[in-house]
Amino acid sequence: MDQPAWWASRSYWRKAAIWVTGASLVALVFLSMDSLVKISAGSQRVPAYSVINQRIDYVFNEERRVQQPQIGPEQPLFGQKLGAEQAEALVRQGKLTVQAKNCMNCHTLLGNGAYFAPDLTKAWLDPMWGTASEREQQIVAFLLDPTDKPHNVLGRRMPNLGLTQDEAKAVTGFMKWMAAIDTNGFPYNFTPMKQEN
């Protein structure tokens, strides 16, 4: 019986499979670590939680051909500037509230979730809130009881989730922080509210 060519032997393919699997594992670990650095709060595209103390707007970037967040001057959430730890605690409480109330069962956040209700990634800048000066109060009032609000009367309706005042404020903080994340223009065709200068 003839000896098979080296490239057709079982030994060769077994060794090749081990090397390819090992190299893939190393690449996967490297890419995972790199991704974690880039998606962590405080990175280039994901701002620190303290960004809720600043004005957030969207501007069109001609080079990238997408709208991107623009962090502006100081504009504290609810008129109260929070320290870094306080801001992080508020945003985390908002995120946990969104998870506890299962908002992603209807909404999407950064593209993840259900498509029954609007994406909340840039909800902070949605013109439906009226003006920038009344936005915070409008969002909190809506979250506390959405049943009789103008944006909840047609089509799909948001139920009353029984949020407390603190939870509603925390979700508002989470929405403001999320609007500051550079999502490469997602969601597309979003027109942000006009803000007073």
N, C-alpha and C positions, 0 to 999 in steps of 0.2 A: 504494500500500500504506500502511495506517495505521501510524503510529508507536505501538509498545506503550507501555502505562502505565509510569511511572518504576519502580514496584515490580515490574514483570514483566520489566525489561530485564536482559540478561546482565551489563552493567556494574555495576548495583546489586548483584546477588547475588555477583558476584566480589569487590567491595569489602566486602560484608557478611561473606563467608567469611573474608577476610583479617583483618578486625577481630575477629571472633569467635575465630578461631584465635589471634591475638595476645593477646587478653584471657584466653583459657583458659590459654595458656602462662604468663602473668604470675601467674594464680591458682594454677596448679600449682607454680610455683617458690616462691611464698609459702607455700602449704600444706606443701610438702616441707620447707622450712626450719623452719617452725613445728613440724612433726612430729619432726624430728631433735632439736630442742631439748627436746621433751617426752619423748622416749624414750631420751635419753642418760643414762648413769649419773650420779647426783648430782642428778637433777631431782626434782620433787615426787612423782611416782609410781614412779620407778625410783631406788632409793637408791644411794648411793655404794658401792663395793666393800667399804669398811671396815665395812659393816653386819654382816659375818660375825663381828665382835667383839661383837655384841649379841644379846640374846634376841629371837627372832621368834615371834610368836603371831598368831592370827587372832581378831578380834572382829566381832560382827555390828553393822553400822552401820544403825540404824533409819531414818535419813533417806534413805540410798541404797538400802536394802533388800538389801545384799550383805555378805558377809564381806570384811573388809579387813585387811591386815597391820597389826600393832601392834608397833612397835620398842620393846623394853623395855630393862632395865638391861644392864650389861656381862655377856656370857657368851661368851668367846672360843672359837673353833673349836679343838678338841683342847687346850683349856686354855692356849693360847698367843696372846696379843694380838699382832696383826700391824699394822704401820704401813700407811698408805694405799697405798704402792707395793707392799709385800709382798702385801697383800690383793688388789690388782688383778692382780698376777702370778699368784697362786694361782687366782683365779676365771677368768682368761683361759686358764690351762693346763687347767683343768677343762672349759671350753667347747671348747677345741681337741681335747681327748681325746674328748669326746662327739661332735664332728664326725668325728674320725679313725676312731672305732669305729662310726660310722654308726648311732648310737642311734636316730635319727629314722626308721630303716627299720622299727622296731617301735613306738617310743614317740612321744608328742607332747610338745613343749616349747612352752609358751605357746600351745597349740592347733595348732601346726604339726607335721606329721609323719604317721606312720601310726597307726592305731587298733587295732593288734594287741595291744599291751601298754599298761599304764597310762600316763596323762599324768604327767609328772614335774614339772610346775610347782610343786606344793605337796608333793612327795614328802618333803621335809625334815620336814614335820609329820604324816606318815602314821602312824597308831597302830600299824601293823604292826611298827614298829621297837621296840616295847616302851615303855620310858620315855625321857624326855628325857635322863636321865643316861647311858644306855647306847646312845643312838641313833647317835652318831658311830662307835663301834666296830662296831655292827651293820651300818651302811651300808658301811663299809670292808670288813668281812669278807664281806658279800654281794657286793660288786663284785669282790673278789679271786677268789672261787669261789662262785658262786650255786647250783651243782648240788645241794648237800645241805641247803639252807636251807629252813625251813618255808614261806615264802611262794613257793617255787618248786617245790613238789611236785605241785600240781594244775593241770590245764589247760595253758595256754601257759607254756612254760618259757624262762627266759633262759639262753643259753649262756655258757660261761666265755669271756670276751673277752681273757684274758691280760693284764690290767692289772697294772702295777707298784704297789707300795705308794704311791709318790708320786702316780701317776695317780689311784688310788682316793681319796686324800685331796683331790686337786685337784677331782675330780668332786663329792665331798662338799661342798667349799666352794662350787662352782658351784650345787649344789642349794640350799644355805642362802641364797645371794644371790638366786636365782631366787624362792624362797619369800617374799622381802621385797618383791617387785614388786607394786604394786597393779594387779590385772588386772580390776577391776570385777566381782569375784566369780567369775571363771572359775578352775577348773572348778566348776560349781554342785554342790550337795549334797555338799560335801566336809566331813567331820567331822575336825578336827585333833586330835592327841593332847592329852591333859591334861598340863599341865606343872606341876612342883612350884613352889610359891611361894618 
